[in-house]
Amino acid sequence: MSINTVTALKTITKNVRSLVEGGLQDGGGLLRLAPCWVPRSFLQPGKRLKLAPQDLYAYGLNRGGIDERWFASTTPAANENRVPDEGFSYAVVGNNRLTLAEAVAEMGAELIGKRIWNKYKRWPVYSKFFDNMGPIPHHMHQSQKQARLVGQEGKPESYYFPPQHNYTGNNFPHTFMGLEPGTTKAQVRKCLEDWNKGDNGILDLSRAYRLKPGTGWLIPPSVLHAPGSVCTYEPQWGSDVFAMYQSLVEGREVPWSLLVKDMPKAKHHNLDFIVNQLDWEANTDPHFKENHYLEPIPTADTASEGYVDRWIVYGKVKGQQLFTAKELTVEPGAKCVIKDTGAYGLIVVQGKGKMNHLALDCPNMIRFHEMTEDEVFCIEDAAKAGVTFENTSKTEPLVALRYFGPEANPDAPEMGAYRKQKL
């Protein structure tokens, strides 16, 4: 068995501090992460994650196709019949591996910073690629208050559509979001009443937006959305709660259980309760796009120096900055030092180079158990000290996406700030 496979590594679960400290020393404050693949039984893979086609159903046909890759995740995937470590990212040090969750639990503030550790006692966010051939059912993610009713956490989220992963839009590159202004609760209730009649008509009450590579959206909890068939980078809160409000998608049944899985059992057939889970003001906002749409904003005018760092996810949810993200592009042969104010997870989407002491290389195809050199976790101290990025290619840009935890970037732009660039 080749050592370049994750399964060839020794899994460490105890006394992890010395292993992590050695890895951080070798990486210059960075930890190499292995790919973390997640299947969804109710969706069809879009085939743009670079996972080898023969491995799309590596968990078994009954588990569904792999349409997600999670980044720097300490959050378990909420899938039925899941394997024990599903959703957890592994840090790789030499011939050993351990979950990032275990590393954070052991070392706390030394990895993610005192502010986040003292408040959350965990890395409370994660990001992923989700990639589907068609649309996802119209659904929402519960708020913190709603999720607590079932012992979970709420889930606001955000989207960015990396051009490198969207050479094709697949079957439906549009996303329904929210509800048409003027929609009544009685209309949504009627859709729930019609669940078993086929298409329950929930999309008739919504509005679709065409998805444009290189842009994104910020989606608060309790807001309906039916993500389209564009490969999406999705920084979000560390939870996997959701409620599907659409009964039929592309001829495929969505079971009632996926509507109520994160609601109290006593409310599973209480239609008024289910309707009232929706944030009505946010869903029927007549200025929905204005209040949720994102375009990249450069952090500084550095193009003449051979690199550009851009904000791709910014803005606040209910007055709180819960996550942010940036896209760094380094031109061929260029080198730069990037200072950040918090820890982050990073994924390379194009090119090759170096990040402090670690090699970076964006693969063309990945087998299910293969290691890669495209994913890294950067601890807070290293981010603040400055990370050196170098593009070792003579012909191709090095492009990397990185996401941050809550309140990590007080200088991030406000929602709608991109419009000021165009004036």
C-alpha positions in Angstrom: 0.0 0.0 0.0 1.4 3.4 -1.0 2.2 5.9 1.8 0.4 8.6 -0.3 -2.9 7.1 0.7 -4.7 8.2 3.9 -5.4 4.6 4.8 -1.7 3.9 5.0 -1.2 6.4 7.8 -1.3 5.5 11.5 -4.3 7.1 13.2 -3.3 8.8 16.5 -6.0 9.4 19.2 -4.0 9.9 22.4 -1.1 12.2 23.4 -1.5 14.2 20.3 0.3 17.4 21.5 3.8 16.4 20.6 2.7 15.2 17.2 0.9 18.5 16.4 3.7 20.6 17.7 6.2 18.7 15.5 3.9 19.2 12.5 3.6 22.9 13.2 7.3 23.3 13.5 7.9 21.5 10.2 5.2 23.5 8.4 6.0 26.9 9.8 2.7 27.2 11.7 0.8 25.2 9.2 -0.8 21.7 9.3 -1.3 19.6 6.2 -4.9 18.4 5.9 -6.2 15.3 4.0 -9.3 15.4 1.7 -12.6 14.9 3.5 -15.3 13.5 1.3 -19.0 13.5 2.2 -21.9 11.8 0.3 -25.5 12.9 0.1 -28.1 10.2 -0.6 -30.7 12.6 -2.1 -28.4 14.3 -4.7 -26.5 13.5 -7.9 -22.8 14.4 -8.0 -21.8 17.2 -10.4 -18.3 15.6 -11.1 -16.3 18.8 -10.6 -14.6 18.0 -7.3 -11.7 16.3 -9.1 -12.6 13.0 -7.4 -11.9 10.1 -9.7 -15.2 9.0 -11.5 -14.8 5.4 -10.3 -14.8 6.7 -6.7 -18.0 8.8 -6.7 -19.8 6.0 -4.8 -16.9 5.0 -2.6 -19.1 4.9 0.5 -21.5 2.5 -1.3 -24.4 3.1 -3.7 -26.9 3.0 -0.7 -25.1 6.0 0.8 -25.4 8.1 -2.4 -22.8 9.8 -4.5 -20.0 12.0 -3.1 -20.9 15.6 -4.0 -19.1 17.4 -1.1 -15.6 17.9 0.1 -15.2 19.6 3.5 -12.4 21.8 4.5 -10.7 22.2 8.0 -13.8 20.6 9.5 -14.4 19.6 13.1 -18.1 19.1 12.4 -19.6 15.6 11.9 -21.8 15.1 8.8 -25.5 14.6 9.7 -26.0 11.6 7.4 -27.9 8.4 8.1 -25.6 5.4 8.3 -22.6 7.6 8.4 -19.1 6.2 9.1 -17.8 7.3 12.5 -15.4 10.0 11.2 -17.6 11.3 8.4 -17.2 15.1 8.1 -14.0 15.3 10.2 -10.8 16.6 8.6 -7.6 14.8 9.4 -4.3 16.6 9.9 -1.3 14.6 8.5 2.1 14.7 10.2 4.7 12.4 8.7 3.2 8.9 8.5 0.5 9.7 11.2 -2.9 11.3 11.1 -5.3 12.7 13.7 -8.5 14.6 13.4 -8.3 18.4 13.4 -11.1 18.2 16.1 -8.7 16.3 18.4 -5.9 18.7 17.7 -8.1 21.7 18.6 -9.5 19.9 21.7 -5.9 19.2 22.9 -4.2 22.6 22.1 -7.1 25.0 22.0 -6.0 28.6 21.8 -2.6 27.7 20.5 -4.2 26.7 17.3 -7.4 28.8 16.9 -6.5 31.8 19.1 -7.6 32.8 22.6 -10.7 34.8 21.5 -12.4 31.9 19.6 -11.3 29.2 22.1 -12.4 31.1 25.1 -15.9 31.7 23.6 -16.6 28.5 21.7 -14.1 25.9 23.0 -13.9 24.5 19.4 -13.3 25.6 15.8 -16.9 26.6 15.3 -16.9 27.0 11.5 -16.0 25.0 8.4 -16.2 25.3 4.6 -16.9 22.9 1.8 -17.3 22.4 -1.9 -20.7 21.2 -2.8 -21.1 20.1 -6.4 -24.3 18.7 -7.9 -25.6 17.9 -11.4 -28.9 19.6 -10.6 -30.5 21.7 -7.9 -30.8 21.0 -4.2 -34.3 21.0 -2.7 -35.7 24.3 -1.4 -34.6 24.3 2.2 -33.5 26.3 5.1 -31.1 25.9 8.1 -32.4 26.5 11.6 -31.4 29.5 13.7 -29.4 29.0 16.9 -32.6 29.2 19.0 -34.5 26.7 16.8 -31.6 24.3 16.6 -31.2 24.3 20.4 -34.7 22.7 20.6 -33.0 19.5 19.3 -29.6 19.9 20.9 -28.0 21.2 17.8 -26.5 24.6 16.6 -27.9 26.9 13.9 -26.3 27.3 10.6 -25.9 30.5 8.6 -23.8 30.0 5.5 -22.3 31.7 2.5 -21.4 30.9 -1.1 -18.6 31.7 -3.6 -18.5 30.2 -7.0 -14.8 29.6 -8.0 -14.3 29.9 -11.7 -11.7 27.1 -11.7 -14.4 24.6 -10.7 -17.2 25.9 -12.9 -16.1 25.2 -16.5 -19.7 24.0 -17.0 -22.9 25.0 -15.2 -24.5 21.6 -15.3 -28.3 21.2 -15.4 -29.6 24.3 -13.5 -27.1 27.1 -12.7 -29.8 29.1 -10.9 -30.8 29.3 -7.3 -34.2 29.9 -5.8 -33.9 32.1 -2.7 -36.5 33.3 -0.3 -40.1 33.9 -1.1 -41.8 36.4 -3.4 -42.8 39.6 -1.4 -46.5 39.2 -0.6 -46.4 35.5 -0.1 -48.6 34.4 2.8 -48.0 31.7 5.4 -51.2 30.1 4.3 -49.7 29.5 0.8 -46.6 27.8 2.3 -48.8 25.8 4.6 -50.8 24.6 1.5 -47.5 23.4 0.0 -46.9 21.3 3.1 -50.4 19.9 2.9 -49.7 18.8 -0.7 -46.5 17.0 0.1 -47.6 13.6 -1.0 -49.4 14.8 -4.1 -46.1 15.1 -6.1 -44.5 18.5 -6.7 -45.8 20.6 -3.7 -45.3 23.9 -5.6 -43.0 25.6 -3.1 -40.9 27.0 -6.0 -43.9 28.8 -7.4 -43.7 31.1 -4.4 -40.0 31.8 -4.8 -37.6 33.7 -7.2 -34.6 32.3 -9.0 -31.3 34.1 -9.5 -28.7 33.2 -12.2 -25.4 32.1 -10.6 -22.3 33.9 -11.9 -18.8 32.3 -11.3 -16.6 34.7 -9.3 -19.5 36.0 -7.2 -21.4 34.8 -4.1 -24.2 35.2 -1.5 -24.6 35.4 2.2 -27.6 33.3 3.5 -28.9 33.8 7.1 -30.6 31.0 9.0 -34.3 30.3 8.5 -34.1 31.6 4.9 -35.2 29.3 2.1 -32.8 28.5 -0.7 -32.5 25.8 -3.4 -28.8 25.9 -4.5 -28.3 25.4 -8.2 -25.9 23.2 -10.1 -22.8 25.4 -9.8 -19.8 24.1 -7.8 -19.9 26.2 -4.7 -17.3 27.1 -2.0 -19.4 27.4 1.2 -18.0 28.9 4.4 -20.5 28.3 7.2 -21.2 27.7 10.8 -20.1 24.4 12.2 -23.5 22.6 12.0 -25.3 20.3 9.6 -28.9 21.1 10.4 -31.5 21.6 7.7 -35.1 21.4 6.7 -36.2 20.5 3.2 -39.5 22.3 2.2 -39.7 20.9 -1.4 -41.2 17.5 -2.0 -40.0 16.6 -5.5 -36.7 17.6 -7.2 -36.1 16.6 -10.8 -38.5 13.7 -10.4 -36.8 12.5 -7.2 -38.8 12.2 -4.0 -37.7 14.2 -0.9 -39.0 12.3 2.1 -40.9 14.2 4.9 -38.1 13.1 7.3 -35.7 15.5 5.6 -38.1 18.4 6.4 -38.4 17.6 10.1 -35.1 15.9 11.0 -34.0 18.9 13.1 -37.3 19.8 14.6 -38.8 18.5 17.9 -40.5 15.1 17.4 -43.7 16.4 18.9 -43.8 19.0 16.1 -43.1 16.7 13.1 -46.7 17.0 11.8 -47.5 20.5 13.2 -47.7 22.5 9.9 -48.1 25.8 11.6 -44.9 25.2 13.7 -43.0 24.2 10.5 -44.2 27.3 8.6 -43.2 29.5 11.5 -39.7 28.1 11.4 -39.2 30.5 8.5 -37.9 34.0 9.1 -40.8 35.7 7.3 -39.3 39.2 7.0 -36.0 37.9 5.6 -37.7 35.5 3.2 -40.0 38.1 1.7 -37.5 40.9 1.7 -38.2 43.0 -1.5 -34.5 43.9 -1.6 -33.3 40.3 -1.2 -30.4 40.5 -3.8 -29.2 43.9 -2.5 -29.0 42.5 1.0 -27.4 39.2 0.2 -25.3 39.3 -3.0 -21.5 39.4 -2.9 -18.8 40.4 -5.4 -15.1 40.2 -4.7 -13.3 43.3 -3.2 -9.5 43.6 -3.3 -8.0 44.1 0.1 -5.4 46.5 -1.3 -3.9 47.7 -4.6 -1.1 45.1 -5.0 -1.4 43.9 -8.6 1.8 45.6 -9.5 3.6 43.4 -6.9 2.4 40.2 -8.6 -0.5 39.3 -6.3 -4.0 40.2 -5.4 -5.9 39.3 -2.3 -9.7 39.7 -2.5 -12.6 39.5 0.0 -15.1 36.9 -1.3 -17.3 36.4 1.7 -18.0 39.4 4.0 -21.0 41.0 5.8 -22.8 40.2 9.0 -25.7 37.9 10.0 -28.0 39.5 12.5 -25.3 42.0 13.3 -22.6 39.4 13.8 -19.6 38.5 11.7 -19.7 34.7 11.9 -17.3 33.9 9.0 -15.4 35.6 6.2 -13.3 34.4 3.3 -10.6 35.6 0.9 -9.2 34.5 -2.5 -5.5 35.0 -3.0 -4.0 35.0 -6.5 -0.2 35.0 -6.9 1.1 35.4 -10.4 3.8 33.1 -11.9 7.2 33.5 -10.3 5.9 36.0 -7.7 6.2 35.8 -3.9 4.3 37.6 -1.2 3.8 37.7 2.6 0.2 37.7 3.7 -0.8 38.7 7.3 -4.2 37.8 8.7 -5.8 38.4 12.0 -7.1 34.9 12.7 -6.6 31.2 12.0 -7.9 29.8 8.7 -8.5 26.8 6.5 -7.1 27.0 3.0 -7.7 25.1 -0.3 -5.8 25.6 -3.5 -8.0 25.8 -6.6 -5.3 26.5 -9.2 -1.5 26.2 -9.7 1.4 25.2 -7.5 3.9 26.7 -5.2 4.8 27.0 -1.5 3.2 28.2 1.7 5.9 28.7 4.3 7.5 25.3 4.5 4.6 23.3 2.8 4.3 22.5 -0.9 1.1 23.5 -2.6 -0.2 21.7 -5.7 -3.7 21.7 -7.1 -4.4 18.1 -8.4 -6.1 17.2 -11.6 -7.7 14.0 -10.2 -7.9 12.5 -6.8 -8.6 8.9 -5.8 -10.8 8.4 -2.8 -8.0 7.5 -0.3 -5.3 9.6 -1.9 -3.4 12.4 -0.1 -3.1 15.7 -1.7 -1.0 18.9 -1.3 -3.9 21.3 -1.8 -5.3 21.8 1.8 -3.8 23.5 4.8 -4.8 24.8 8.3 -3.0 27.9 9.4 -2.9 28.6 13.2 -3.6 32.1 14.4 0.0 33.0 15.5 1.3 32.1 12.1 -1.4 34.0 10.3 -0.6 37.1 12.4 3.1 36.8 11.9 2.6 36.5 8.1 2.6 33.5 5.7 4.9 33.5 2.7 3.3 32.4 -0.5 5.4 31.6 -3.6 4.2 30.6 -7.0 6.8 28.3 -8.5 5.1 28.0 -11.9 6.4 30.0 -14.8 3.0 30.0 -16.6 0.0 29.5 -14.3 -1.4 31.6 -11.4 -1.5 30.2 -7.9 -5.0 30.7 -6.5 -6.1 29.7 -3.0 -9.3 30.2 -1.0 -9.2 30.6 2.8 -12.0 31.1 5.3 -11.9 32.5 8.9 -13.8 32.1 12.1 -16.2 34.5 13.9 -15.1 38.2 14.3 -11.7 37.4 12.9 -11.8 40.3 10.4 -13.2 43.5 11.9 -11.9 45.3 8.8 -13.9 43.2 6.4 -16.3 45.1 4.1 -20.0 45.6 4.8 -22.7 44.0 2.7 -23.1 45.9 -0.6 -19.6 47.5 -0.4 -18.7 46.1 -3.9 -21.2 48.6 -5.4 -19.0 51.5 -4.3 -16.1 50.2 -6.4 -18.3 50.6 -9.5 -19.3 54.2 -9.0 
